[in-house]
């Protein structure tokens, strides 16, 4: 299994999926241990309009741990067989490990875009909750 995380330059989960620096991909073995890590550059354009979902799916990604993410991006990722866990924040590796331990839950936080005013509003759920 592979897990993707949109990250900033300092390895934190980017709060805005569509504008992240890159994606960190964690390869996980059958014992839920991370065995490999690599970065994939973020393509130009908004996450839902780029080809990132296909790129990640072709690489074997099945889980996306995301911060703020819009419904369009979620639909595209889901269409490519990638489950999205929303509302995550913090260090990418630490959150991936928490997810593998079963301590991360989807927060239901979806980013709503108003492209005319270029503002982003978030419906704050308690995303990526840690049990």
Order of alpha helices (4+ residues) and beta strands (2+ residues): beta-beta-beta-alpha-beta-alpha-beta-alpha-beta-beta-beta-beta
